[in-house]
Amino acid sequence: MKKIFLSLLFASFALLANAQNNAAKGNLFIIGGGNRSDALMTEMLNTAALKANDYIVVLPMASEIPDAGFNTLATQLRKLDQRLIRNFNFSKHDVNDKKWVDSLARAKLIYILGGDQNRFMKSVLNTPVYTAIHKAYQSGATIAGTSAGAAVMSKYMITGQQLLDTVYKETFNKLWGKNIEFSPGMGLLENTIIDQHFLKRNRYNRLISALAAHPDLICVGIDESTAIIVHGNKATVAGESQVIRLANPKELKKTDKGLLKFKQVDFGIFTAGDVIDIKP
């Protein structure tokens, strides 16, 4: 029953996001977590191309310490740009507040803090906040996020949990079929799955499991202090480390014992300045 419900939920949000993102004029600035250098944040601001009257909205709902997370980010950004930065914590504020929602939809840079991606989606799924973020993206805004804020960009959001192994292991130590759990994310990327803290936490098994679950999609692992800048079907790498791209597994199978196997896969490692193909 749960699987049927999730399938219907994914399908309904796919229709909404597809209609919106096909005409999206904005960018995604997706950071793999870890330290955010001033250089990386400057590149984010340049990507957003903010004009004199534009402002920044921070969405802190993934964080356990949302106010502290906002203050840390705002302090860094104010060193680089003096414009208005607003803290919209919809975990504590009415998601139906038209003034806040309209202000969010008009923002030219929306930044999603890290923490727990499931906590963030619990706050925004099936609310006007979800719609406002898509509206901003469609209108030309840059939607940025780090760590959990990166994971939520995908339609199929990696929750971090395993379905067949109840003990949490952030690296996944087995390559089993039907083991990775997904929940509906923001769907700003319909056909690409994002994983974060990738090299730092050695998440190859997790990303391979995601690819096996959705072999028609592209899977991208972003390391810490590193980002991809998405516009259309291209993503430019920025920052200090690397980005991994997996796609097109050949002869994907599962043994009688549930072990995954495939003959070959598209595998690439990319660094700052490289442009990679994705599926928006």
Steps between C-alpha positions, in 0.01 A plus 500: 500500500783740589671432165177566308446826689857617432470410132183708468662785691810494279279496190287795607799715584673390180214646294516829691878532492530396135253766392688762697861400439465463124473880492736574790720805446692463825808318622573244767812545714540164673774471764617165634532623860804576713676835506372772270791715388450869427600423143222241467243735653614779267442266207151431633426873521635551149280217373196666655590832330309697761382849410477800732156421645536122511523314830602161635273257689648230721290191577644341818245224561742210449719618786470403866633848583330712232572842650868425556527355150341810353727732697814316387400517135378859521825613663699349216277640226497850649877511463450447129172682431308750709151436372202381708506139626176360642458198727176315419463211745180330387539237772388767744298722269171446317574352156179665376613852589446671163741785578787262575417264213477783246827644628664158460371469143650840411843429649788482251718281722353231727742308720408171673711421806639157582385263772238232435336497155202309639438776754504760222256314276267437792469879528442579133346201320138561392520865607509838322869519596579215259313679223667835576849350468410356159347830396817686595714249307275521197524881508879510503605464864801303613409223745802404711545238766768318693510145639134420576421808292671322211315170549158669481565626147415157353156359439622168638665619820738265679381484861815333634315193620531143372193283444671164554749592771346668802835612646583847367825512302554823313736330253284189432722193538299273270395519135152352518207552270202695633694610807513878462212711626372804313245762593356782290741793482451842345519362146705793371701222338253252355746255351819538702560367852738693724716360781713722721815485719590249234874433513534604862252233608579244227142472376565300184286206612211731575516671160536167317192379687314812386603441140389137518162613630464757218729391216345749257608795715837667556657481845738770618714492814631839615788519744531752782603860423391432141191586297332448167333795330204369300342683210286293268667167428852613585677520836825687557722388786629759749700481821790311647436128448327267253166388365415143398251418223345154452258406221389229257568169677521218248341159562381596846387192692438370849606153614272259685663626820418860413852606401526773236714460193547667163752469219609864472391855576580856393734631769659843510698710748486874454666807652446877499417639159390169349156490340304177531177376345206445729130445457294790642 
